[in-house]
Amino acid sequence: MLQKDPCQKQACEIQKCLQANNYMESKCQAVIQELRKCCARYPKGRSLVCSGFEKEEEEKLTLKSTSK
């Protein structure tokens, strides 16, 4: 049986917020931050909805190390 994604609720809240605000990310920063907080609580790979944030973090680290 598949385990429920621990951050699914926050991901759904982001979708609702974006739809309600004509997809303007700036109006949904609070719910986006809640998802980031949720993702930080779980080990990498535990939450599928966090995979985008994990990839974003990896890209930032790669850019930092190559710009030195």
Backbone atoms as SQL, in Angstrom:
CREATE TABLE atoms (id INTEGER PRIMARY KEY, chain TEXT, resi INTEGER, resn TEXT, atom TEXT, x REAL, y REAL, z REAL);
INSERT INTO atoms VALUES
  (1, 'A', 1, 'MET', 'N', 0.845, -1.195, 0.000),
  (2, 'A', 1, 'MET', 'CA', 0.000, 0.000, 0.000),
  (3, 'A', 1, 'MET', 'C', 0.885, 1.253, 0.000),
  (4, 'A', 2, 'LEU', 'N', 0.564, 2.210, -0.810),
  (5, 'A', 2, 'LEU', 'CA', 1.332, 3.446, -0.887),
  (6, 'A', 2, 'LEU', 'C', 1.056, 4.318, 0.335),
  (7, 'A', 3, 'GLN', 'N', 2.112, 4.921, 0.840),
  (8, 'A', 3, 'GLN', 'CA', 1.940, 5.849, 1.946),
  (9, 'A', 3, 'GLN', 'C', 1.503, 7.191, 1.399),
  (10, 'A', 4, 'LYS', 'N', 0.675, 7.877, 2.175),
  (11, 'A', 4, 'LYS', 'CA', 0.212, 9.195, 1.766),
  (12, 'A', 4, 'LYS', 'C', 1.379, 10.185, 1.837),
  (13, 'A', 5, 'ASP', 'N', 1.482, 11.029, 0.843),
  (14, 'A', 5, 'ASP', 'CA', 2.542, 12.033, 0.818),
  (15, 'A', 5, 'ASP', 'C', 2.320, 13.000, 1.986),
  (16, 'A', 6, 'PRO', 'N', 3.337, 13.193, 2.841),
  (17, 'A', 6, 'PRO', 'CA', 3.143, 14.028, 4.034),
  (18, 'A', 6, 'PRO', 'C', 2.901, 15.503, 3.726),
  (19, 'A', 7, 'CYS', 'N', 3.263, 15.963, 2.543),
  (20, 'A', 7, 'CYS', 'CA', 3.101, 17.382, 2.203),
  (21, 'A', 7, 'CYS', 'C', 2.038, 17.614, 1.133),
  (22, 'A', 8, 'GLN', 'N', 1.241, 16.598, 0.854),
  (23, 'A', 8, 'GLN', 'CA', 0.192, 16.695, -0.170),
  (24, 'A', 8, 'GLN', 'C', -0.801, 17.818, 0.135),
  (25, 'A', 9, 'LYS', 'N', -1.167, 17.950, 1.414),
  (26, 'A', 9, 'LYS', 'CA', -2.151, 18.964, 1.799),
  (27, 'A', 9, 'LYS', 'C', -1.659, 20.367, 1.427),
  (28, 'A', 10, 'GLN', 'N', -0.384, 20.645, 1.717),
  (29, 'A', 10, 'GLN', 'CA', 0.170, 21.966, 1.409),
  (30, 'A', 10, 'GLN', 'C', 0.234, 22.186, -0.100),
  (31, 'A', 11, 'ALA', 'N', 0.565, 21.149, -0.854),
  (32, 'A', 11, 'ALA', 'CA', 0.614, 21.264, -2.314),
  (33, 'A', 11, 'ALA', 'C', -0.773, 21.594, -2.871),
  (34, 'A', 12, 'CYS', 'N', -1.785, 20.969, -2.313),
  (35, 'A', 12, 'CYS', 'CA', -3.160, 21.248, -2.754),
  (36, 'A', 12, 'CYS', 'C', -3.559, 22.686, -2.413),
  (37, 'A', 13, 'GLU', 'N', -3.115, 23.164, -1.260),
  (38, 'A', 13, 'GLU', 'CA', -3.415, 24.541, -0.863),
  (39, 'A', 13, 'GLU', 'C', -2.787, 25.535, -1.835),
  (40, 'A', 14, 'ILE', 'N', -1.588, 25.223, -2.306),
  (41, 'A', 14, 'ILE', 'CA', -0.939, 26.096, -3.295),
  (42, 'A', 14, 'ILE', 'C', -1.774, 26.130, -4.570),
  (43, 'A', 15, 'GLN', 'N', -2.223, 24.980, -5.032),
  (44, 'A', 15, 'GLN', 'CA', -3.035, 24.936, -6.254),
  (45, 'A', 15, 'GLN', 'C', -4.314, 25.745, -6.095),
  (46, 'A', 16, 'LYS', 'N', -4.977, 25.605, -4.949),
  (47, 'A', 16, 'LYS', 'CA', -6.209, 26.369, -4.698),
  (48, 'A', 16, 'LYS', 'C', -5.925, 27.867, -4.710),
  (49, 'A', 17, 'CYS', 'N', -4.829, 28.254, -4.040),
  (50, 'A', 17, 'CYS', 'CA', -4.468, 29.669, -3.968),
  (51, 'A', 17, 'CYS', 'C', -4.166, 30.224, -5.351),
  (52, 'A', 18, 'LEU', 'N', -3.374, 29.491, -6.123),
  (53, 'A', 18, 'LEU', 'CA', -3.026, 29.961, -7.467),
  (54, 'A', 18, 'LEU', 'C', -4.269, 30.113, -8.340),
  (55, 'A', 19, 'GLN', 'N', -5.163, 29.147, -8.269),
  (56, 'A', 19, 'GLN', 'CA', -6.395, 29.228, -9.069),
  (57, 'A', 19, 'GLN', 'C', -7.237, 30.423, -8.646),
  (58, 'A', 20, 'ALA', 'N', -7.321, 30.656, -7.341),
  (59, 'A', 20, 'ALA', 'CA', -8.139, 31.759, -6.824),
  (60, 'A', 20, 'ALA', 'C', -7.530, 33.121, -7.145),
  (61, 'A', 21, 'ASN', 'N', -6.216, 33.161, -7.385),
  (62, 'A', 21, 'ASN', 'CA', -5.518, 34.429, -7.612),
  (63, 'A', 21, 'ASN', 'C', -4.957, 34.563, -9.019),
  (64, 'A', 22, 'ASN', 'N', -5.622, 33.922, -9.976),
  (65, 'A', 22, 'ASN', 'CA', -5.243, 34.037, -11.380),
  (66, 'A', 22, 'ASN', 'C', -3.771, 33.674, -11.613),
  (67, 'A', 23, 'TYR', 'N', -3.306, 32.661, -10.879),
  (68, 'A', 23, 'TYR', 'CA', -1.942, 32.124, -11.018),
  (69, 'A', 23, 'TYR', 'C', -0.842, 33.151, -10.770),
  (70, 'A', 24, 'MET', 'N', -1.106, 34.089, -9.866),
  (71, 'A', 24, 'MET', 'CA', -0.090, 35.064, -9.473),
  (72, 'A', 24, 'MET', 'C', 0.621, 34.521, -8.231),
  (73, 'A', 25, 'GLU', 'N', 1.850, 34.020, -8.435),
  (74, 'A', 25, 'GLU', 'CA', 2.612, 33.413, -7.337),
  (75, 'A', 25, 'GLU', 'C', 2.808, 34.365, -6.171),
  (76, 'A', 26, 'SER', 'N', 2.957, 35.642, -6.464),
  (77, 'A', 26, 'SER', 'CA', 3.222, 36.631, -5.416),
  (78, 'A', 26, 'SER', 'C', 2.101, 36.660, -4.367),
  (79, 'A', 27, 'LYS', 'N', 0.895, 36.306, -4.767),
  (80, 'A', 27, 'LYS', 'CA', -0.236, 36.316, -3.835),
  (81, 'A', 27, 'LYS', 'C', -0.311, 35.045, -2.994),
  (82, 'A', 28, 'CYS', 'N', 0.546, 34.068, -3.296),
  (83, 'A', 28, 'CYS', 'CA', 0.481, 32.776, -2.604),
  (84, 'A', 28, 'CYS', 'C', 1.764, 32.446, -1.857),
  (85, 'A', 29, 'GLN', 'N', 2.578, 33.439, -1.577),
  (86, 'A', 29, 'GLN', 'CA', 3.864, 33.186, -0.917),
  (87, 'A', 29, 'GLN', 'C', 3.708, 32.513, 0.439),
  (88, 'A', 30, 'ALA', 'N', 2.667, 32.848, 1.185),
  (89, 'A', 30, 'ALA', 'CA', 2.479, 32.251, 2.511),
  (90, 'A', 30, 'ALA', 'C', 2.242, 30.736, 2.406),
  (91, 'A', 31, 'VAL', 'N', 1.418, 30.296, 1.456),
  (92, 'A', 31, 'VAL', 'CA', 1.157, 28.861, 1.324),
  (93, 'A', 31, 'VAL', 'C', 2.355, 28.141, 0.710),
  (94, 'A', 32, 'ILE', 'N', 3.093, 28.821, -0.153),
  (95, 'A', 32, 'ILE', 'CA', 4.313, 28.236, -0.719),
  (96, 'A', 32, 'ILE', 'C', 5.335, 28.022, 0.403),
  (97, 'A', 33, 'GLN', 'N', 5.435, 28.991, 1.303),
  (98, 'A', 33, 'GLN', 'CA', 6.353, 28.876, 2.438),
  (99, 'A', 33, 'GLN', 'C', 5.950, 27.715, 3.353),
  (100, 'A', 34, 'GLU', 'N', 4.656, 27.493, 3.513),
  (101, 'A', 34, 'GLU', 'CA', 4.191, 26.361, 4.333),
  (102, 'A', 34, 'GLU', 'C', 4.633, 25.036, 3.723),
  (103, 'A', 35, 'LEU', 'N', 4.581, 24.935, 2.403),
  (104, 'A', 35, 'LEU', 'CA', 5.044, 23.713, 1.744),
  (105, 'A', 35, 'LEU', 'C', 6.548, 23.554, 1.940),
  (106, 'A', 36, 'ARG', 'N', 7.292, 24.637, 1.815),
  (107, 'A', 36, 'ARG', 'CA', 8.749, 24.566, 2.035),
  (108, 'A', 36, 'ARG', 'C', 9.050, 24.080, 3.459),
  (109, 'A', 37, 'LYS', 'N', 8.299, 24.582, 4.437),
  (110, 'A', 37, 'LYS', 'CA', 8.496, 24.155, 5.829),
  (111, 'A', 37, 'LYS', 'C', 8.200, 22.670, 5.976),
  (112, 'A', 38, 'CYS', 'N', 7.134, 22.221, 5.352),
  (113, 'A', 38, 'CYS', 'CA', 6.778, 20.805, 5.405),
  (114, 'A', 38, 'CYS', 'C', 7.891, 19.968, 4.782),
  (115, 'A', 39, 'CYS', 'N', 8.372, 20.381, 3.633),
  (116, 'A', 39, 'CYS', 'CA', 9.432, 19.635, 2.942),
  (117, 'A', 39, 'CYS', 'C', 10.701, 19.555, 3.788),
  (118, 'A', 40, 'ALA', 'N', 10.991, 20.606, 4.527),
  (119, 'A', 40, 'ALA', 'CA', 12.197, 20.626, 5.355),
  (120, 'A', 40, 'ALA', 'C', 12.113, 19.625, 6.506),
  (121, 'A', 41, 'ARG', 'N', 10.900, 19.230, 6.875),
  (122, 'A', 41, 'ARG', 'CA', 10.722, 18.294, 7.996),
  (123, 'A', 41, 'ARG', 'C', 10.957, 16.842, 7.619),
  (124, 'A', 42, 'TYR', 'N', 11.004, 16.546, 6.332),
  (125, 'A', 42, 'TYR', 'CA', 11.113, 15.148, 5.898),
  (126, 'A', 42, 'TYR', 'C', 12.408, 14.913, 5.132),
  (127, 'A', 43, 'PRO', 'N', 12.949, 13.695, 5.244),
  (128, 'A', 43, 'PRO', 'CA', 14.179, 13.397, 4.496),
  (129, 'A', 43, 'PRO', 'C', 13.939, 13.454, 2.995),
  (130, 'A', 44, 'LYS', 'N', 14.999, 13.781, 2.280),
  (131, 'A', 44, 'LYS', 'CA', 14.945, 13.871, 0.821),
  (132, 'A', 44, 'LYS', 'C', 14.359, 12.588, 0.234),
  (133, 'A', 45, 'GLY', 'N', 13.448, 12.731, -0.708),
  (134, 'A', 45, 'GLY', 'CA', 12.849, 11.575, -1.358),
  (135, 'A', 45, 'GLY', 'C', 11.612, 11.043, -0.661),
  (136, 'A', 46, 'ARG', 'N', 11.297, 11.541, 0.521),
  (137, 'A', 46, 'ARG', 'CA', 10.136, 11.044, 1.273),
  (138, 'A', 46, 'ARG', 'C', 8.829, 11.570, 0.693),
  (139, 'A', 47, 'SER', 'N', 8.861, 12.802, 0.179),
  (140, 'A', 47, 'SER', 'CA', 7.654, 13.439, -0.344),
  (141, 'A', 47, 'SER', 'C', 7.814, 13.740, -1.824),
  (142, 'A', 48, 'LEU', 'N', 6.929, 13.186, -2.624),
  (143, 'A', 48, 'LEU', 'CA', 6.980, 13.423, -4.064),
  (144, 'A', 48, 'LEU', 'C', 6.719, 14.891, -4.389),
  (145, 'A', 49, 'VAL', 'N', 5.807, 15.529, -3.678),
  (146, 'A', 49, 'VAL', 'CA', 5.497, 16.932, -3.983),
  (147, 'A', 49, 'VAL', 'C', 6.657, 17.858, -3.638),
  (148, 'A', 50, 'CYS', 'N', 7.605, 17.394, -2.845),
  (149, 'A', 50, 'CYS', 'CA', 8.773, 18.209, -2.488),
  (150, 'A', 50, 'CYS', 'C', 9.901, 18.067, -3.496),
  (151, 'A', 51, 'SER', 'N', 9.783, 17.158, -4.423),
  (152, 'A', 51, 'SER', 'CA', 10.885, 16.892, -5.347),
  (153, 'A', 51, 'SER', 'C', 11.277, 18.134, -6.153),
  (154, 'A', 52, 'GLY', 'N', 10.343, 18.992, -6.473),
  (155, 'A', 52, 'GLY', 'CA', 10.658, 20.219, -7.199),
  (156, 'A', 52, 'GLY', 'C', 11.517, 21.156, -6.376),
  (157, 'A', 53, 'PHE', 'N', 11.222, 21.285, -5.087),
  (158, 'A', 53, 'PHE', 'CA', 12.031, 22.120, -4.204),
  (159, 'A', 53, 'PHE', 'C', 13.415, 21.516, -4.016),
  (160, 'A', 54, 'GLU', 'N', 13.476, 20.190, -3.911),
  (161, 'A', 54, 'GLU', 'CA', 14.761, 19.514, -3.737),
  (162, 'A', 54, 'GLU', 'C', 15.648, 19.766, -4.957),
  (163, 'A', 55, 'LYS', 'N', 15.060, 19.689, -6.137),
  (164, 'A', 55, 'LYS', 'CA', 15.818, 19.929, -7.374),
  (165, 'A', 55, 'LYS', 'C', 16.292, 21.384, -7.426),
  (166, 'A', 56, 'GLU', 'N', 15.428, 22.296, -7.016),
  (167, 'A', 56, 'GLU', 'CA', 15.773, 23.724, -6.991),
  (168, 'A', 56, 'GLU', 'C', 16.967, 23.966, -6.063),
  (169, 'A', 57, 'GLU', 'N', 16.973, 23.332, -4.896),
  (170, 'A', 57, 'GLU', 'CA', 18.076, 23.482, -3.944),
  (171, 'A', 57, 'GLU', 'C', 19.375, 22.934, -4.518),
  (172, 'A', 58, 'GLU', 'N', 19.302, 21.780, -5.178),
  (173, 'A', 58, 'GLU', 'CA', 20.493, 21.183, -5.791),
  (174, 'A', 58, 'GLU', 'C', 21.081, 22.114, -6.851),
  (175, 'A', 59, 'GLU', 'N', 20.209, 22.739, -7.648),
  (176, 'A', 59, 'GLU', 'CA', 20.678, 23.650, -8.691),
  (177, 'A', 59, 'GLU', 'C', 21.351, 24.874, -8.082),
  (178, 'A', 60, 'LYS', 'N', 20.811, 25.386, -6.978),
  (179, 'A', 60, 'LYS', 'CA', 21.418, 26.535, -6.298),
  (180, 'A', 60, 'LYS', 'C', 22.808, 26.171, -5.791),
  (181, 'A', 61, 'LEU', 'N', 22.938, 24.993, -5.193),
  (182, 'A', 61, 'LEU', 'CA', 24.234, 24.548, -4.671),
  (183, 'A', 61, 'LEU', 'C', 25.246, 24.387, -5.793),
  (184, 'A', 62, 'THR', 'N', 24.798, 23.838, -6.916),
  (185, 'A', 62, 'THR', 'CA', 25.680, 23.657, -8.064),
  (186, 'A', 62, 'THR', 'C', 26.157, 25.009, -8.594),
  (187, 'A', 63, 'LEU', 'N', 25.259, 25.972, -8.681),
  (188, 'A', 63, 'LEU', 'CA', 25.625, 27.303, -9.161),
  (189, 'A', 63, 'LEU', 'C', 26.631, 27.967, -8.219),
  (190, 'A', 64, 'LYS', 'N', 26.422, 27.812, -6.901),
  (191, 'A', 64, 'LYS', 'CA', 27.343, 28.403, -5.918),
  (192, 'A', 64, 'LYS', 'C', 28.737, 27.829, -6.057),
  (193, 'A', 65, 'SER', 'N', 28.824, 26.513, -6.192),
  (194, 'A', 65, 'SER', 'CA', 30.143, 25.871, -6.252),
  (195, 'A', 65, 'SER', 'C', 30.874, 26.166, -7.563),
  (196, 'A', 66, 'THR', 'N', 30.153, 26.397, -8.644),
  (197, 'A', 66, 'THR', 'CA', 30.811, 26.693, -9.924),
  (198, 'A', 66, 'THR', 'C', 31.151, 28.165, -10.074),
  (199, 'A', 67, 'SER', 'N', 30.537, 29.031, -9.276),
  (200, 'A', 67, 'SER', 'CA', 30.799, 30.467, -9.393),
  (201, 'A', 67, 'SER', 'C', 31.969, 30.923, -8.528),
  (202, 'A', 68, 'LYS', 'N', 32.526, 30.028, -7.739),
  (203, 'A', 68, 'LYS', 'CA', 33.653, 30.386, -6.857),
  (204, 'A', 68, 'LYS', 'C', 34.959, 30.413, -7.595);
